[in-house]
Amino acid sequence: MAGRIPQAFVDNLISRIDIVDLIGRRVPLKRVGKEFGARCPFHEERTPSFTVSPQKQFYYCFGCGAHGTAIGFLMEYDRLEFVEAVEELARVAGVDMPTLTDPSEEPTAPLYRVLEIAAHYFQEQLTSHPAARKYLAGRSLSQETASHFGVGFAPPGWEGLTRHFSGQGLVAQAVQAGLLVEAEGRIHDRFRDRIQFPIRDRRGRIIGFGGRLLGEGKPKYLNSPETPLFHKGWQLYGLFEALQARRQPDCLILVEGYMDVLALAQAGIPYACATLGTATTDQHLTSLLKVTARLVFCFDGDTAGRLAAWKALQVVLPIVREGHEFSFLFLPQGEDPDSLLRREGREDFENRLKAALSLVDYLFQTLREGIQDLATLDGRAQLADQARTLITKTPEGIYRELLIQRLEQEVGLARSKLGATLAEHPQNRHRPMPGSIVQMTPVRRALAILLQYPTAAASPEVRETLDLWRDLDQPGIDLLSQLLEITQSQPTLSMASLLERWRDTDLQKPLERLATLSLEIPNAAGAGAELAGIFQRLNSDRRGNEEGRLMSCAKPSEMSAEDKTRLRRLLSLRQSPKG
């Protein structure tokens, strides 16, 4: 389970919360049979396809596929982190949050510890290296700003930090955290002669570092490697500090470098963050859109900056929806936010932010620049063809409509003449209904039944069925065994409580897909009978496998007494009604 909150508390909290009431306070719901429906709050639609099940304590959208528990809804709709969502539910339910377990019990606690030690080491080194302080002063970075962001310095040499950790017996942990490098039987510092920028997660914990080379050489910038804590395609530098300044910022600026973030914060614009030397990813946008609805991409005006902006646009289009606002700001040639702020000041820079190109304007401006003559039929046809390819990536909604209207204006043609490809978003075309999404194996079917009808595990038919199937070598058997044990020991758990046990694991999404399937089972009694039948079938498979192995491994006269006894037992079980 994500976070450090006791599972028993989460189970109790979910049992107290009515997901219909929770969602109904944010989305107008109407009763539809045993469930409740509405227009989906996560994508634009004309016909309601969003359903909330009071029995399952689960929501699902047949249009965009959004789904989850009460906790998941708060995380998505209110843009909360897991612990924040639990805290909000506890407030609604009128219960006190438990004392969180000791963070030192977490398996990754030693890595956080060595990263914190390294940060203090780098900050101490900064005070004793004039060249590093001179560099920061040359960039007009104040001591106060450097201290606020924890900026430090990795001194030249190969073993400074290595010796520091060696004296504390933490070398192995420092290697795992990406601070030290082990190669050819030797260990040395990863960061050398670099200004060090600590990278923090949403909870403020240091998870890695970015280092800027002080002198000449390559690479100019060096990040921590992939570790159990640090994943470059997910993390954003400065996001934690931006949220400390404004818990719910009206706007966030996405810039290209560490110093850009620091310069903006120092100038009184503390709502900027930066990718870590990578192109913008959908994971970056997911993180950002959880905390703000308006995002400004701020790039250098050179070729590299414009290429980075165009790549960012490709990532934005498939996820843009009503309520989002994306803008693109290109700085004058040779300028970055740091230099421009020093030359123009905060007010002029914020005016530039206000005048940034909207997503629609930027898209068509860029397309026009790549076409020689828009006055010709060929030029307009080229623009229409390129724009259609991009527009069909966007989900139905306001942005899609705006893009189509703008294309009509640009080429002077009505949408009926622009082609059928604009009529419908590919993601919504022939969308399968739940139940036809996956080919159901017996194990998947059993998992889906246990999730949707947890009380089926306690039915007499299931309890009396043999469990030979637990030894089968099939995908999902271990998970099925675990889920059966949970539901038999706690038959009153809801589907939502069960799903929360696998939040933030590799099994979360597969289980949630099974939770959305239409099983067409009339009631819990029917679920119990079908589940027992599946177990009997799996038992039969297990017996068949074992019988085949025993009968093929040797002649009867050469079989051991133990194998003979085992085979006789398996053959006798064929007659057992319990499977």
N, C-alpha and C positions, 0 to 999 in steps of 0.2 A: 504493500500500500504506500502511496506517495506521502511524504511528510513524516512526522514523528508522532502522530495522534493515535492513541490506542484504537484498535479495530472495534473493540466492544463499544466504545463511545460513538464511533461512526454508525455502527449498526443501530444503536439506541436512538441516535439523532434522526436517522432516516425513517425509523418507525414512527417518530413523533411528527414528522413533516408531511403535509399533504401537498404533493407536487402540483395538483390542480390549483390549489389556492396560491401556491408560490408563483407559478407561471401566470395565473390569472390576474395577479396584481400588476403584471407588466404587459401582458398580451390579452386582448379581449377574447375569451373562450366561449364556445357554445356547445351544449351537450349534443352528441351525435351517438345515439344508442347508449352503450355502456362506457363510451369514451367521450373526450372533448376535442373540439377542433377549432382551428383558426387559420388565418393566413400566416405563413411562416415568417418569424421575425428575423430570419437569417438570410433570406433572399426575397426578391421582389416577385410577386405572383398575383394573378387575378383570381384564380380558383383556390380555395383553402385546401392545403394538403398536409397541414401540420396537425398531428394528433397527440393527445396526452392521455395516458392510461392510468387511472387511479389504482387499478388492481396491480399492475406491474411497477407503479411509481417510476414511469419511464416516458420520455417523449420521443417522437420520431416524425420526420418530414419525408413524405413520399416524393417530393419534388427535388430537393437538394441533398437528401440523405442525412441531414443533421439529426443527431440523436444523443441520448444520454440520460443521466440521473438528475436529481435536484442539484447535486453538487456540480455536475457537468454543466447544467444550464446556467448557474450563476457564474461559472468560470467563463463561459462563452458570451452570455448576454451582458453581464455586468463587468466583464473583463477582469475577473479576480483570479489570483493564484489559489492553489488548492487550500492552503491553510486559511486564507482570507474567506474563501467560500464556506468552509466549515464554521468559521467564527460567525459569519452572517447567519447561517442556519441556526447556530446555537442561540444567537440573539433573538431570532424569530421564535424559536421553541421555548425560550425563557430558561435555558439551562447554562450552567457555568462551564467554560472550557476547562478540560483537565490539565494538570501539570504535564508539560511535554516531557518525553523521555530524554535522558541525558544525551546530548549530541555526541558525546565521546563514545556512545555505543554504536554509532553509525560506522559501517565498514570503511567509509571514505574519510572519517575524522582525521586519521594521521596525515592524509594528503592536504587537507585544509590547514592543518597545523604547520606543516613544513612550508607551505606557501606563505603563511602569515609571518613565519620566522624570516623567510627570504625577503619579504617586503620590508621588514625592519632593518635587515642587513643592508639592502640597497639604499634605503633612506639615510642610514648612518654613513655609508660610503659617499653619498652626495655631499655631505657637509665637509668631507676631507679631501675632495678633489676639485680644485679651483677651475680646471678646464671644463668640467661638467656644469658647474655653476655659471661660468662665463657664457656657455652655450645657451642656457636657459635665459640668462639676462639679455643676451643678444636677440632672443625671440620675445623679449618684453614680458616674460612670464614672471609674475610676482611670487615671492616666497609663500604668501598666503594661499594662492591658487595651487602651487605645486604641493603644498602640504595637504590641502583639502583633497586632492586626487591621489595623494600618496606617491608622487613621482620620486624616483630614486635613481641610483647609478650602479651599474655592474662594472667594477674596475677592470683594467687590462689584466691579463694573466689567465692561466688555465685552472688554477686550483684554489682561488680565494674562497668561493662559496663551498667548494668541496671540503676544504679544511674546516670551515665553519660547521658544517653538518657532521663531519667525521668526529669532531670533539663532542657531539651530542648523541652519537650513535644513530643518526637519522639518514645515513647515506642511501640505503635501499629505498626508503620512502621518497627521498628527494629525486631519485632516478625515476620512480613511478610517476611522480608529479610533473616530470618534464623539466626539472631545474638542472639536473646533471645528466651527462651522457656517458653511457658505458659502451666502449668500443675496443676491440682487440685486447680485452682483459684489463683495460685501464678506464678510470672514471675521471671526467673533467667537467668544468663549468660549461653550460650551454650558452649563457649570455656573457659576453666579454666586451668591455669598452663601449657600453651602450647606456643611453638614457632609458630607464625602465618605467613602464606604465602598467600598474596593476589593473587587471581586468576582473570585474566583480559580477556575480550573478545577481538576480533580483532581490536576494536576501542580504546582499552586501558582502558575501564571502568571496575572498580572492580565489579564482579558479585558474588563473594563468597570468602571463605577462606578455607585453609587447615591448620589444627593444629597438631603439633607434641608434644606429651606429654613430659614434661621436666624430670619428675621423673619416678617411676615405676607405673604400672597400665595398664588398658585396657579401651578403645581401644588405641593403641599406636598412631595411626593417626585418625583424625576425620575431615571430610569435612562438609561444609555447606549442609543442606538438600535441597531437590528439592524445588525450588521457581520459581516465574514467570521469574526470570533472570538466574537461575542456574540449569543446567541439567548435571549431572555427566557423563553420557554416551556420551555427545557431547563435553565437554570442555577439553582443554589441558593446563596444566600449563607451562608457559614460551613461548608459541607460539607468543604472542604479542611482548615480548622482543626480541625473535629471529628475527622477521620480522623488528623490529626497527634497529637491527644490520645489517641485510641483507634483503633488500626489496624483492628480488627474489633469495633466496638461492639455490645454486647448489645442496645442500643436507641438509636434516634434520635428526637428531638422535632422536629416540624415546626411552627414558629411563624409569626407574621404579619409581623414587622418586624425591621429590622437591630438596633435597640436591644435587642429581646428576646433575640436571640442573644448580644449582648455582655453583657447583665445576667446571663444564665444561666451563661455561661462564667466571669464574674467571681465568681459565687457558688459555683463549684466544680461546675457542671453543664455540662461542655464538650461535650455531645453534642446540640446543637441546631443547626438550620439553618432558613432561611426562603425562601419563594418571593419573587419580585421584584415584588410588587404585582399578581400574577396569581393566578387560580384554580389549584388543583393540577391538573397534567396527568399523562397516563400516562407522559410522558417523565421527569417528576420522580420518579414512583414507580419507574420502571425503574432510574434512577440510585441511588435509596435502597435498593432491594431487592437491589442487587448487593453492598451492604456490611453489611446487617443484615437480620434476619428480623422484628424487632419495631419498629413505628412507632407513635408517639403523636402524634395531631393535637391541637395545643393552640390553642384559639381563645378570643377574647373571648366573654363570655356574652350580648352584645347581639344584635340581629336580624341585623346584618351578619355577625357571627361564626358564628351558627347557619346562615345561608344558605351561607357558605363551607364549613362542615363538611358540609352535605348535598350540595353539589356535589362535594366530595372523595369522599364515599361512592359517588357514581355512577361515579367513575373507578376506585375500588378494586374494585368488585364483579366486573367482567369478568376481572380478573387474579388475584384471590385464590385461593390454593391451600394445600395442606397444608404446614405449616412456617411460614406467615406468621401474624403476630399484629398486628392493627390495633386501636388504642384511641382514644377521643375524650375529651379533657379540656376542659371549659368553665369559664372563670374567672368569679368573681363579677362582677356588674355594676360597671362603672367601673374594673375592674382589668385590668392586663396583666401579663405575667411580671415585668417590671421592678419595677412598684409592689408587686406581691404578694410578691416576694422580699424587698424592703426591709421590708415589714410583718410577714411571717411567718418568713422565713428559709429556708435550704436544706432542712432536714429536713422541715418541713411541706409544702414544695412537692413534694419527692420522694414524700411520702405521698399527695399528690393524684395524682401520676402513677401510683402503684400502684393507686389506686382508680378510675382512669379507666374509662369505659364501654367494654365490648367492642363490636366491630362489631355483633354480633347484638343486644345490649341497646340500643345506640344506634339501630339501624334500627327496632326495634319500639317503642321509647319515642317516637320521632319520629312514627311512623305513628299511634300511639294519640292523641297530642296533637292530631292533625288531625281526629279523629272525635268527634262530639258525645256519643254514648251507645253504648258497647260492649256494654251489657246487652241491646240490642235486636238482632233478627235483621238489620235493615238495617245496623246499625253493624258487626256481625261480618262481614257479606258485603262491606262496603266495605273493611274491613281485609284480608280474604282477597284481594280483587281487587287492591288496591294492592301487597300483599306478593308476590303471584304475579308481577306485572310485574317486580319487582326480583329475585326469586329466579331467574327464568329467564335473567337476565343472567350468573349465576355459573357457572363450569365445574363439572363433576362432581367431587365430593370431599367432604372433611370439612365445609367451610364450607357447602356446599349442603345437606348432610344436616342440619347443625345448624339452618339457617334453616327447613327444612321441619318438623323436629321442633318448633321454637318456634312456628311458625304453627299446627300441630295443637293445641298447648296454648292458644294465644291465642284461637282461635275454637271450640275444642271439637269439631273434626271430624277424622276420620282422613284420611290423604293420598288414599285412594281416592275420597273425597268432594270433594276440593279441586280436581279437574280434571286432565285429561291433560297440561296444560301444564307440570306439575311433573315429569313422568316423565323428560323428556330435555332436555338442554341444546341450544338451537338450533344451537350451533356443531358439535355432534356428529351432528346429524340429517342423514342423507343426505350425509355427507361424501364427496366424490369421491375415488376412488383416484388415486394418482399416474399420470399418463399421460392422464387425462381433465380435468386442471385447465385447460389452455389449448388453444386451437385451434392445431394445429401447422402453421406455414408451412414451406416448404423451408429458409429461413434459420434458423428456430428449431430445426428438426430437426437441421440440420448443426451448430449450436452445441452441442446436447445430445449429439450423437455425439462431437464433439471433447472435450467435458468428460469424458464417461464412458468413452471409449475413445481416450485421447490417442495411442496408437501407430497408430491408423488414419491419422493425417496422414502417416505415413512409408510407407504402403503404395504399391506401384508404381502401382496404378490411380489413386490420388489425385495422385501426383507427375507422372504423364504427362498429366493432364487440363489443358486450357487454363484460363487464369484471366481470361477476358474478363469474368466475373461481378463482378470487383472494381470495375468502373465502373458497376454498376447503382445506380440511385437508389432503394433500398429500405431500410426500417428494419433495422438490424442488420448491414448489409453491412460497414461499417468494423470493427465488433467481430469479425465472422467472419474477416475478413482478418487482423486482429491475432492472434486466437487460433490461426489456422492457421500463421502464421509462428512463434509460440512453440512449438507442438507439433511442427512440422517440424524446428526447430533443437534442441529438447530433448524427444525422443519418450519419454524415460523418466520424465518428470514425472507425478506422480499427480494425480488430480482435485482432491484437497485442496490441493496446491501451486498449481494453476491458479486455484482459487477465491480463495486468499489474495491474489492479485495485485489483486483488485478489492474488498478489504475497505474499508469506510467510504466507498465511492463509490456513486453512484446505480445502478450496474449490479450491486452485490452481491446484492441480493434477487432480481432477475430471473434471474441466473445460477444462484443456489442453487435456484430453483424448477425450472429446466431440469435441474439435477443430480439432482433427486428423481424425474424422470419414468421410467416403465417403458417402455423402448424396444423390448423383445422382440427383441433382436438376439442370435443364438446365441453369437458370439465376435468377436474383434478382426478376423478376416478378413472376416466378414460386415459388420462396421462399415465397413471400408475400402471394400468394394464398394458399399455403400449411399451412403457419402459421395461417392465418385466419381460415382455416378449423379445425386446432387443437384447437384453442380458442373456436370455436363453439361447438366442441365435449366436451371440458372441461366445458363449460357453461351448456351443457345438463346434464353432470354428477352432477353439482352443483344443478341444478333445481330438478333433480330426488331425490337427497339426501334431499333437503328441503321439497319437496312435500311429500315424504315418512314420514318425521318427523312430519309434520303438520297433515297429514291424520291419523297417527297412535296414536297421543298423546291424542285424545279425539273424542267423537262423534261430528258431525257437530253442533248439538244443544248446545254442551258444549264448543265450540270454542269461543275464544274472538273475538271481532270485528276486532282487529288488525291482528290476525292470519287469519281470513277469508279474509280480504283485501289482505294480503300477498299471500295467496293461489290463489286467483282469478288472481292476477298479474302474478304469476309464470305460471299458466295455459294458460294465454293469450300470454305469451312470447314464448310458443311452436310454435306459428304461425309466429313468427318474423324471417325474413331471416337473421337478424344480429346475430342470435344465442343466 
